Amino acid sequence: MSFELYQRVALNRDLNEYQLKKGDVATLIDFVPHPSNGEQGCVLEVFSATGESIFVVILPITDIKPLKNHEILSVRSLVEI
């Protein structure tokens, strides 16, 4: 699968350490090689619904997927109430 820089992508799994859920949307901002020739990584920036940057995370590229035309964005609270 081919990705482009600054493409919006969705997470393929939960990231509990960041309170992010599968399906959350992020922006792909860089690619990083694995230090011992393993799977390529990607740097993602996660934004709040109002456009504020809240996290930058590095994940294996298989942990993301492209957004599709038949999908819709939704809003959820990052903080548990």
N, C-alpha and C positions, 0 to 999 in steps of 0.2 A: 504494500500500500504506500502511496506517495503522499507526502504532506508538504505544504509550503509554509515558509515563515509568515507569521502574523495571521495564520488561518485560525479560526475558532474551531475548537475540538471538544469532544465530550470525554469524560473519564470512563474507563471500562471497569473500574472497581472503586470501592470505598477507600478513602484515605483517612482513617480514624484519627491519626495524629494531627490532622489539619481540620477535622470536622467536615470533610468533603465527602460527598456521596457519588456513587455511580450515576452517571448522567449529568453531573454538574459540568458547566461550560467553562473553558479556559482558553487563553490565547497562546499559541505556540510561538515562542520567541527565540529559540535557538535549538540546535542539535549538538549533542556531545558524544564523542566516541567512548566506548567502554575502555577502562584502563588496561584490561587484559584481553582485548579482542572479543569480548562478549557482545551482547545485544546493544545496539545503538540506543542512546538516551535522548531525552528531549527536555527542554526547559520550558515550563508553562508559567504564565502569569494569570492569577485568578483575580477577578474584579467583583466588587459588590454590584448590586442592581443599579446603583447611581454612578458607577464608573470609577470608584475608588479602588486602587490596587490594595489587595489584602494579603496575598501570598505569592511567593515564587517557589515553585517546586521542581525537582528533577525526578523524572520517571523513565522506566524503560518505554520505548516507543510502542510496545504492544499494549500498554495501559491506556492508550487513547484511541479514539475513533473519530472519523470525520462526521460533521453534522449532515443530515439529510433533509431534503425539501419537505418530506412528510412529517418531520418532527417539529415540536413546538417548545418554546422556552417557558419555564415557570419560575416562580420566586418562592424561596423558603428562607426561614430564619437560620442564620449560622449559629446563633446562641439558643440553647435549650431553655425554655421558659418553665 
